[in-house]
Amino acid sequence: MVLVLSPEAPEYKIADLVQRLEADGFAALLNRNGEETILCLIGDTGNLDPDELAESNDIVASARRIQEPYKAVNRRVHPQATLVQAGNTFIGEGRFTVISGPCSVESREQILEVAKSVKASGAAVLRGGVFKPRTSPYSFQGLQEEGLAMLLEAKQETGLPVVTEIMNQTQLSLMDYIDMIQIGARNMQNFDLLREVGKSDKPVLLKRGLANTIEELLMSAEYILSEGNQQVILCERGIRTFETMTRNTLDLSAVPLLKEKTHLPVIVDPSHAAGIRRLVAPLSKAAIAVGADGLMVETSSNPSEALSDGKQSLDLKQFEALMIDIRKRAEFEGKLI
C-alpha cells in the first residue's frame, strides 16, 4: 500500500506515523521525490482500508493499493529513477556506465594490467571474480581471499571502484573495501543471502537467474530493498532457452520492461548472454538502443589462456575499440559516459 503524504506534513508527524505503522508490524519506506512524499507499507495490508487511513490521518492526502507483488522496487511507489553510487561512479538514468574486467582474478600482474587498460579505455567500474561458482567441482574456483587482495590492490592502483561476486553470507565480512557486491545468476533466489546484503550499505548488482522471469527478478530485488538497502542494480545476462548456438539467449525486451516497472537501474551483460566473443559488440550496441543504463563486459589480457570464460572475453584492444563505438552511440542518445 502507498500513502501519499500532504506537502505541508511536518517532520514530527511523519515520524510519528512511521513509528505507529512499524509498531503494527509493517515496514514503512519513505521516499521523497521532490514533488511528493510517499510512504510505502510492506507487509500484510489486507485488513487496512485505504480510505480509512487517509481520513484518519490528517497528513495523508491519499492512499492506494499496489496490486503487483513487488512494492519497494515498483516505479509507482518511487516514480523518480534511482541513482546507485559505487565509489565515485553513479549508475542510472541519464548515464551509461561500463563495468569491465576479467571473469576471474588469476594473478596480480593480470588484474593490474587489465585494470589499467580498461580504465584508459573508459570503463568506470572494475569487475573481477575471486569466489567462482562453477558447474563442476573440479573447475577453477577462484583465488578466494588471495584474489580479493589483488583486486583491492588494483582498486588502489587505478582508483576504479570494484565489484565482485559473493557466494554466501559468511563472505560478507570480507567485502568491507569492495564498492559493489554482485549476486550471481545462481544465487538470485538465495533469499537468506538477499536479506543479508539488504541489511548492508553496499550497492548490490543483482543478476537475473538462468531460468527466472522478470517478475521473479523484481521479487528478488524486493528482498534486498525490504531490508533497507535501496542501492540495487538489475542485470539482464541472458536466460536459458532451447537455443544451442549461444550460451544463453539475451532477453533485450527485459530492459525496457524493467525500466517501465521499476525505478532501479538496469544494465546488460552481453558476455554471459552470448558466450561468444564476436557477439559481445553487437549485443552491447543493442543494449544502448533499448535503453540500458550500462554494460558489464568481460575483458582479459589473454583470453585464450584464461582459466574461466575465455571464449566470451574481449582482449584489451577489442575492448578499447568497443568503448570508442559505445561512447559515440551513448553520446548520440544524450547519455553521460
N, C-alpha and C positions, 0 to 999 in steps of 0.2 A: 504494500500500500504506500502511496505517495501523498504527503501533506505539503501543500504549497502554503508557505507562511506569509503573513502580511509584511509588506516592505517596512512598515513602521514598528515591527515587533522588536522590543528591547531585548538585549542580550540575556538579561537575568530571567526573562520569561521563557526564552528559547531553551536556556539551560535547565530550567525547572521542568519544562515539558519533556525534554530528553530524559531527564532523571526519572520522571514518573513512568514513561514508556519502558525504559530499561528495567525498572522495578517490576513491571508487569511481565517481564521475560522476553521483550523484543530487543533486537539490535537496532539502534537508531543511527543512520548515517546521514550527516548533514552536508549539504552541497550548496555552495554559494556560487552562482554562475554570472554574477554581475547584474542580471535583470531580476532574477528570482532567488529566493532562499527555499530550498526543497529539503524535506526530511523524508527519508526512505525508511520504512519499517520492514524489518526482516524477521520472519517467524510465522507462526500460525495466526494469521489475521482474520480467519474465517468468521470469528464471532464479533469482529469490530464492524460497526456501522459507519461508513464514511461520512454520511450526512450528520450523524450524531456527533462525530468527532469534530467536525467543522463548527457545528452550532454550539458545542460546549466549551470550545477553546477560542477565546477572542483573538488569538494571534494566528489562527488557522484560517486562511482565506478560502481554501477548498481542499477536498480530499478525494482521491480516486484509487481504484484498484488497478494493479498491473497484472494482466492476465498471463503473460509469459512467466515461466518458472524462474527465469533469471531476473533479478531485481537490481542489484547494485551495479551490474555491468550494463544495464539497459539504458539506451540513449534517451528514452522517455523520462527516465529518472534523472539523468545527468546529460542535458542537451549539449553542453559545451564539451568539445573534444578534450581528452586528457593528454597532456604532455608528460612523458616519462623522462626523468633525468638520470643519466648514468655518468657519473663523474662530471665532466664539463660538457657533455653531449646531451641534446634534447631529441627525443624521438616522438613524432606525432604529426598531426595535420599541419600542412604548410611547409613541411620539411621532407627531405628524402635522405635517409641515413643508411649507410652501408657498413655492415659488420663483416669482417673478414679475418681469416687466419686458418691455420691447419686444423684438420679433423682432430688430430692428436698431437700433443706436445711430445716430441720424440727425443729432443736434446736441447741443451742450452743454445748451441750455435744455430740450430734450426729455427727455434722460436724467435730469437733475436733478429735473425736475417729476415724472416717473414714479417715480423712486426715493423721493422724499419721500412721495408719495401711497401707494404700495404698502406702505411701512413703516408709515405711520399706520394702514393697513387691517389690518395683521397679518402681512404677508409676512416671512419670516425670512431669505431669500436673494434677491439681485437678479440677474436674468439680463439679458444684452444681447449681441447678436451684433455682432462687429466684423469677422470674416472670414466671409463668407457663401458657402456652397456653393449655387449656383443652377443650375437645369437649362439655362437659356440663358446663353451668354457675354455677352449684351447686357443682362441684368438687373443691377440694383444689387448690387454685390459687397461692400458694406460699406465703412466708413470706414477699415478697416485699423488701422494704428498710431495714427492720429489719434483714431479711435473708442475705442481701448483707453485712451488718456489720459483721455478724457471719462468712461469707465466707472469708472476708478480715482478720478477726482475725485468722482463720485457715491458711491463707497465711503467716501471720506474725509468727505464731507459728511453722510452718513446713519449711518455705522457698520455698514451691512449688508455681510456677505460677498458676494462676486460670483463668478458663473460665466459663462464664455464658451467658445465652440467653437473648437477647434484644427483646422486643416486638414491640417497635415503636420508632420514632425519639426523643420523649420527654424524653426517658430514657438515651439518650446518655451522658448527663451531669453527670449521676450517675456512669459512667463507668471509671472515671479517674484513679482509682487504680486497675482496672481489667486488666489482662495481655492480654486476648484474648476475643473478642466478638463473640458469637455464633448467627448465623442467622438460626433459626429452619426451618424444612421442610415446615411448613405452611406459612412461610414468604419468601420462596425462590424467589418468584416473586413479592415481595413488593418493587417495583422499587424505590420509594421515599426513603425507608429505606436503600436500597443498595447504593444509591447515597450518602446518609449522612455518612454511615460508610466508604465509599470510600474517603470522604474528611478528615477522621481522620487518625491518625498514628497508630491506634491499629490493630494488627493482627486480621483477621476475619476467623472464622470457618464456612463455608457455607455448609449446609446440602441439599442434593437433595430432592426435593419435592416428595410427596407421589405418584404422577402420572405424573412425569415430565421425559422427555427424557434426554439423556446425553447431547445433543446439547443445550437444554434449561438450563441445569445446567451451562454449559460453558458460555452461554449468560448472565446468572445472575452474574457470576464471572466477566464477561466483564464490567458490570455496575460499579462494585467496582474499577477495575483497571483503567477504563477510567477516573475516578475522581482523580487518582494519587496514590491510595493505592495498592501496589503490594504484600502485605503480606496477602495472602489468601490461606487457606487450604480447599480442597474439601472433603466432607464426603459422602460416599455411605452408606445409612442407610436403604435400602430396599424400594421397591415400592409396591403399591397395585395391586394385581392381583386377579384372580378368586379363588386362593387357600385360604382355610379357616382354615387349621390346624396350620398355623403360623400367627403371627400378620401382617407381610409383607413378601415379597419374596426378599431375599438378591440377588442382581444382581452382582455377583462376576465378570462377564465379563466386567462390567463397569470399574473396576480398571485398567487392562492392556490397555483398550481402552483410558481411560483418561490419563494414563501415556504416551501413544503414541501421543495424541492430544495436551497436554498442558504441560507446564513447572512447573505447580503448584503441591505441594504435595497432595497426595490422601490417606485418611485414611478410615477405615471401622468401623461402629457402629453395632456390632452383637446383641446388646441388643434390640434395637428398631426393627431390622430386623426380629428377631425370635419371640420376646415377650415371650420366654420360657427359663427359666434358664439353663436347661440341654443342650441346643443347643448353648449357648454362647461360650463354649470352643472349640468345633469342628469348628465353623464358624470363630473363631479367628485364629485358625491354618490355615484354608483355606485362610484367608486374607493374611497371610505371604506368602503362596505358590504362590499367584497370583501377588505378588509384591507391596502390600500396604505399605505405609510409616508409618503406625501406626494403633492404635485402640482407640476407645472410649467405655469404658466398665462401665456400671452402677454397683456400689458396695454399699451395705448397711450394717449397723451394725445389723439390724434386718429386713430382707426382708418381713417377714410375717406381720409385723406391719407398713410397710412403707405406707405413705399417697399417694404415686403415684408410679406406675410401679414396685411394689414389686415382681411380678411374673417373671420379667425378670432380676432382680438384683441378683448378686452373693453376698454371705455373705463374711466376711473378710477372712475366711480360704479358701474358694473356689477361691477367687481372688489370694491369696498367691500361691496356687497350680498351678493356671493358669499361673502366672508370671514365675514360675520355668520352666514350659514347654515352654513357649514363648521364654524365654531367650535362651534356648538350640537351638530352631529352628531358631531364628533370628541370633544367632552366627554362626550356620551352613550355613546360607545364606550369611555370611560375613558382616552383618549389625551391627552397633553400637547400643547398647540398654542401 
